[in-house]
Amino acid sequence: MNIGITGGAGFIGAALALRLQQHHTVHVLDAFTDYYDVQLKEERAAALRRAGVTVTIGDVHHDLDAWMETSFDAVFHLAALPGVPRSLEEPHHYIREDIDMTVTLLEAAKRHGMPHVFFASSSSVYGEQTGPLKEDQATGHVASPYAAAKYSAESFCHAYAHLYDVNVTLFRFFTVYGPSGRPDMALFRFIEQALRGEALTVFGDPIRDFTYIDDITRGMEQALLARAVGTYNLGANQPVSVRTLAERIGQRFDVPVQTQTARRGDVTMTWSDTTAAKEAFGYQPSIEIDVGLEQVIAWHQNR
């Protein structure tokens, strides 16, 4: 199949492109925005090119139609502005980059007769709830502008699927981690701080369903091959205390762990129920946190 991925130089997008390139022809579009160090995105893009992936530098708002003339069999829309803390400071920016950009993609899919759109959403749409969480438990009662933008974008996906018979699949990711991850995520930050001999800071006492990147991209590929439509959690089903992970890393590198007040907009717990994904396309997370953590530490040390 001919597959397009927006945000393909991002953490999840690049990992997905490398997986799909083994059996498909993959094209990625990325604007290389500076939400975090662009060099990391450039490193991922270089790895994609070496693997035979076509990398196009461009913005979804302005360059999508030209890029979609490739006539894709499916598009994975991962381009977005991530992160809860920044969304509290710049909510309008998230409306443009997470809602407006999704509508732009859906409009283009309609114009080009796109057979299938896969949209990357987030566990943040569940708001402040205890788990395990099923897909029908997202009610719109969210805790941050970022989560509100993702929930709104999901609603537009449902509307276009209903109005224009666009096949749409929504993935709700639960705290994705792995080598070459996002620098604003906790594990990336902890390991980099530990390697510099700095104290690790935990905000509040959060619990997260840390999900290894390979499990995430495997699930996305399974959904593609099964032509699954609907909304699906992709998580590990194993919530872990962020403090516990910080203390483990702190002990390993002999650095202290300190606590600060929980950040506004962060929820206390994320915990996925992935029964729907298992039944629809055989999704089954397999990477335990101990194994995944070692892989991430090794990547940081080698880099």
GIQUI-V979573 format. One record per residue. N is the residue number from 1. SS is DSSP state (@ for helix, = for strand, . for the rest). D_LAST is the distance of its C-alpha to the last C-alpha in Angstrom with 1 decimal. Layout:
# GIQUI-V979573
n ss d_last
N SS D_LAST
N SS D_LAST
This chain:
# GIQUI-V979573
n ss d_last
1 . 33.5
2 = 32.4
3 = 29.9
4 = 28.8
5 = 26.0
6 = 26.0
7 . 22.8
8 . 21.1
9 . 17.9
10 . 17.6
11 @ 15.7
12 @ 18.8
13 @ 20.2
14 @ 17.5
15 @ 17.3
16 @ 21.1
17 @ 21.3
18 @ 19.4
19 @ 21.6
20 @ 24.8
21 . 24.2
22 . 25.0
23 . 28.5
24 . 29.2
25 = 28.9
26 = 26.5
27 = 26.5
28 = 24.4
29 = 25.4
30 = 23.2
31 . 24.1
32 . 20.6
33 . 21.9
34 . 20.3
35 . 20.6
36 . 16.9
37 . 14.5
38 @ 15.6
39 @ 12.6
40 @ 10.9
41 @ 14.2
42 @ 14.3
43 @ 11.2
44 @ 12.9
45 @ 16.1
46 @ 15.1
47 @ 14.3
48 @ 17.6
49 @ 19.5
50 @ 18.4
51 . 19.7
52 . 23.0
53 . 22.8
54 = 24.8
55 = 23.0
56 = 25.5
57 = 24.8
58 . 27.6
59 . 28.9
60 @ 30.7
61 @ 33.5
62 @ 34.3
63 @ 32.9
64 @ 33.4
65 @ 36.7
66 @ 35.7
67 @ 32.6
68 @ 34.7
69 . 37.3
70 . 35.2
71 . 37.2
72 . 34.6
73 . 35.7
74 = 33.6
75 = 31.3
76 = 28.6
77 = 28.6
78 . 25.3
79 . 25.4
80 . 26.1
81 . 25.4
82 . 23.8
83 . 24.1
84 @ 27.1
85 @ 27.1
86 @ 27.1
87 @ 29.8
88 @ 32.1
89 @ 31.9
90 . 32.1
91 @ 34.0
92 @ 35.4
93 @ 32.1
94 @ 31.4
95 @ 34.8
96 @ 33.9
97 @ 30.4
98 @ 31.0
99 @ 34.7
100 @ 35.9
101 @ 33.1
102 @ 33.8
103 @ 37.5
104 @ 36.7
105 @ 34.9
106 @ 37.8
107 @ 40.3
108 @ 38.6
109 @ 38.5
110 @ 42.2
111 @ 43.0
112 . 41.2
113 . 42.4
114 . 39.0
115 . 39.5
116 = 36.8
117 = 34.5
118 = 31.8
119 = 30.9
120 = 27.9
121 = 29.4
122 = 28.4
123 @ 29.6
124 @ 30.5
125 @ 33.7
126 @ 35.2
127 . 35.4
128 . 36.3
129 . 37.3
130 . 36.9
131 . 35.9
132 . 35.7
133 = 36.1
134 . 37.8
135 @ 37.6
136 @ 41.0
137 @ 40.2
138 . 38.6
139 . 41.5
140 . 40.2
141 . 40.3
142 . 36.8
143 . 35.2
144 . 33.4
145 @ 33.7
146 @ 30.5
147 @ 32.2
148 @ 35.4
149 @ 33.9
150 @ 32.4
151 @ 35.7
152 @ 37.6
153 @ 35.5
154 @ 36.3
155 @ 40.0
156 @ 39.9
157 @ 38.4
158 @ 41.3
159 @ 43.8
160 @ 42.8
161 @ 42.8
162 @ 46.3
163 @ 47.7
164 @ 46.4
165 . 45.6
166 . 41.9
167 = 40.1
168 = 37.5
169 = 35.0
170 = 33.3
171 = 30.2
172 = 29.7
173 = 26.1
174 . 25.6
175 . 22.5
176 = 19.9
177 = 16.5
178 . 13.6
179 . 10.1
180 . 9.5
181 . 12.5
182 . 14.4
183 . 13.5
184 . 17.2
185 . 17.4
186 @ 18.0
187 @ 15.4
188 @ 12.5
189 @ 14.4
190 @ 15.3
191 @ 12.0
192 @ 10.7
193 @ 14.2
194 @ 14.3
195 @ 11.4
196 . 13.4
197 . 16.6
198 . 18.2
199 . 20.7
200 = 20.0
201 = 22.6
202 = 24.3
203 = 26.7
204 . 29.9
205 . 29.8
206 . 28.4
207 = 28.2
208 = 26.0
209 . 26.0
210 . 22.3
211 = 21.9
212 = 19.1
213 @ 18.2
214 @ 19.6
215 @ 22.9
216 @ 23.1
217 @ 22.7
218 @ 24.9
219 @ 27.5
220 @ 27.4
221 @ 28.0
222 @ 30.8
223 @ 32.4
224 @ 32.4
225 @ 34.0
226 @ 36.5
227 . 37.3
228 . 37.3
229 . 38.5
230 = 38.5
231 = 36.2
232 = 33.8
233 = 31.5
234 = 28.2
235 . 27.0
236 . 26.5
237 . 29.9
238 . 28.5
239 . 28.3
240 = 26.3
241 = 26.7
242 @ 23.8
243 @ 25.1
244 @ 24.9
245 @ 21.2
246 @ 20.6
247 @ 22.7
248 @ 21.0
249 @ 17.6
250 @ 19.6
251 @ 21.3
252 @ 18.4
253 @ 16.8
254 . 20.3
255 . 20.3
256 . 23.2
257 = 23.7
258 = 26.0
259 = 28.0
260 = 29.1
261 . 31.6
262 . 30.7
263 . 29.8
264 . 32.5
265 . 32.0
266 . 29.8
267 . 31.7
268 . 32.1
269 = 31.2
270 . 29.9
271 . 31.0
272 = 31.5
273 . 34.4
274 . 33.3
275 @ 36.7
276 @ 37.5
277 @ 34.4
278 @ 35.1
279 @ 38.7
280 @ 38.0
281 @ 35.3
282 . 34.3
283 . 31.2
284 . 30.1
285 . 26.8
286 . 25.6
287 . 22.2
288 . 23.0
289 @ 21.0
290 @ 20.3
291 @ 18.7
292 @ 16.7
293 @ 15.5
294 @ 14.2
295 @ 12.3
296 @ 10.7
297 @ 9.9
298 @ 8.4
299 @ 6.0
300 @ 5.1
301 @ 5.5
302 @ 3.8
303 . 0.0
